[in-house]
Amino acid sequence: MEKVDQYTYPRLRYIEIHPVVHHNQPLLLLRDPLQLSDRVVLIPEELTAALRLFDGTVEINAMPEILSSEYNFHITQTDIKELFQSLDEAYLLDNNTSKAIIEEKLEEYRRAPYRPANLAGKSYPEEADDLHQSLDDYLDQIGDVEPENTKIRGLISPHIDYERGWRVYAEGWAHAQEAVRSAELVVILGTDHHGLDRSLTLTHQHYATPFGVLPNPIQLVDPLADTIGPELAFRGEFFHRSEHSIELAAVWLHHMRRGEPCEMLPILCGSFMPYWNDVANIEDDEFLVRAIDVLREFSAQKRTLIVAAADLAHVGPVFGGKALDLQDHARLMHDDQTLIDVICKGDADSFLDIIFQNKDCNNICGVAPIYLAMKILEPLQGTMVAYEHCPADSEHHSTVSICSLLFQ
C-alpha cells in the first residue's frame, strides 16, 4: 500500500525551481538542492499547474481531467507519465526511489574521511593558494582594519555567495581576526535551508576547506547529541553534505587563521516558523533550552568563538513578493536596523518578538542561528561593522540584506 501511495499519488520533494529561457522558449529548470543527482529537469513553463498537483494528494491518472477543468490546460495521460518519469529519475519525488539514494549517499558521506569542500571550484577557487589570494584581495579592497581590542566572543557572518557579499564577509572577519586566530574552539551555527523545523542537526564528520581539515570535536558532539536525543540530532545529518551556510563561514575562518586548523563544531539550525504559527512556545522547548545550556558549558571550557552564519531579509519577486522600488529598500533598511539594534543590545527575546509579530514578513534567513548565538553568549553587547543589500535578480527587483556583527 505504501508503494501505491508514493507512486500513484506522487509528491515533489523540496526542490529549486528557476525560470529560464532556451531558444526563446520560457522553461522551468528543476534542480535538487541536495544534489542527489547531477541531473536537472527542464519543462515548459505552462506545466507549472501540473507541478502543483504533485503534492501527494492527487491520483496521477486524475491529473489530466483536473488540469482541463480547473486550469483550462489540456495534457495527455502520456505527457503526465513522462513528466513523472523525468522527476522520478532525477530523484525529485518523495518516494522510495529518492529515499534509497539518500540512504546510499548518507552512508557514503559518513564513510568518507571528511566532508569535502562542496563549493570549491564553483563558488570560490579550488586551490589553496588561489583561494588565499582571492580572499586577501577582498580584504585589501576594504583597506586597513584595526582589529577589535575588546574580547570578541562571537560574530554574525553572511552565508550568501562571496561574489555578492564579499565586502560584508571581509569587514566582519577582519574586525574579528584576533579572536579568530586565538580561538581553540569555533562553533558555527548555520541556517539549514532544507532541514526540519525546530531542529539542531549534528554530524560526526569533519569539515574540509581547500586549506585542509577543521577537526570536529567528537568529544563535544556526543554529549550534545545525548542532550538533544541522538535520533533527533542526526536525523537530518544528510543535509550537512550539501548545505552551504557553514561551509562559507568555515572557509573564511580557515583563511583568517592562514590554514592553521582549530576545532570546529558545525550545527545546522532548522526553521523557527512553528513558534510564530502558535504551534509551540520557544521557552517551553526543553530540548532547545538544554542544548543552549550545554553549548554554554562548552564555551566556558576553551577560548571559544560562536559564529552565526546567517543572512537577513529575502524580499521581492524571487521570494514571492512584489518588485521593490527605492521606497521599499528604505523601508527594508529601517526594518533591518530595528532588528540589528535589538541584536546589538543583546536582547534575544525582543529579536524573536519582532519577527513573531510580523510573521517574518521579510523572510529573515538566519533567525535560528542568530537567536541561538545570542542565547549562548548572553549577556552580550553587539557592534555592527557592515550592512548591505545584494541583488537577487537581474532587474534588481529582489534583494537579500546581509550584515556582519561582532559580539563581546
Buried (B, 14 or more C-beta within 10 A) or exposed (E): EEEEEBBEBBBBBEBEEEEEEEEEEEBBBBBBBBEBBEEBBEBEEEBBBBBBBBEBEBEBEBBBEBBEEEBEBEBEEEBBEEBBEBBBEBBBBBBEBBEEBBEEBBEEBBEEEBBBBBBBEEBBBEEBEEBBEBBEEBBEEBEEBEEBEEEBBBBBBBBBBBEBBBBBBBBBBBBBBBBBBEBEBBBBBBBBBBBBBBBBBBBEBBBBBBBBBBBBBEEBBBEBBEBBEEEBBBBBBBBBBBBBBBBBBBBBBBBBBEBEBBBBBBBBBBBBBBBBEEEBEBEEBEBBBBBBEBBBEBBEEBBBBBBBBBBBBBBBBBBEBEEBEEEBBEBBBEBBEEBBBBBBBBBBEBBBEBBBEEEBEBBBBBBBBBBBBBBBBBEBEBBBBBBBBBBBBEEEBBBBBBBBBBBB
